[in-house]
């Protein structure tokens, strides 16, 4: 247990931040799994819908500081390639 009041507050804040970041990252992983499932089922409409949701959640996670902007850019690029692979064929 910390003896300093400011350290106690920092510990409380860190717990809240960790929970928020974990939630945001888990949501991204879930969205990516849904997108992969739609691509495997060769469903372009569902894939495009899931792609926009994934983009939205990635942007929000970057804005909140849960993930780095380059991480989000990388995930967006790969997701877009997946969707384009089924829409072009």
N, C-alpha and C positions, 0 to 999 in steps of 0.2 A: 504494500500500500504506500502510495506517495505521501510525503509529509508536507508537500507544498500545495497550496490551494490551486495555483495556476496549473500545476501538473494534473491535478484531479480533473479540472475542467477540460484540459487538453485530452485526457483519456476518454472522457465522455464524448467529446467532439469526434475523436478518431473512430470510436465505435459507430457513431451515426454515419460518418463518411464511408466507413467500410461497408455497412449494410446497404447504403445507397449505391455505391459502386458495384457491389456484388449483384444487386438487382438489375442494374443497367446492363452489365456484361452478360448476365444470364438471359435477359430479354433478347440481346443481339444473337446469342447462340441459338435460341429457340426460333427466331425469325430465319436464321440461316438454314436450320434443319427443315423448316417448312418450305423454303425456297428450293432446296435440293430435292425434296419430295415431289414438288410440282414439276420440276425439270425432268425427273426420272419418269414421271407419269405422262410426260410430253403434253402438258397442259399450259399453253402459252398465256392464256388469260389469267389463270391463277398465279402463274410465275411472275407476270408483270405486276400484279397486285401485291404479291409478297415482296417483290423487289422494292417498290416504293415504300412499303412499311419498313423494310430493312434500312433503306437510305435514311428515312426519318429518324429511326431509333439510333443509328450510328451518329447522325449529326447532333442529336440531343446529348448523347454520351460524350462527344467531343466538347460540346458547349459546357457541360457540367464538369469536365475534367476527368472523367472516368477512364477514357482511352485517349491515346495520342492521335493527332490528326492524320499522321501518315499511316497508322494502323487502320483507321477508318477508310482512308483513300484506297488502301490495298484491298480491303474487304469489298468495297463498292466496285472496284474494277473487276475483281474476280467474279462477283455476283452478276454484273452486267454481261460479262463474257458468257457465263452459263446460260443466261436468258437469251442472249443473241444466238447461241448455238442451236436452240430449239425453234426460234422464230424464223431463222434463215433457211433451215432445212425443209 
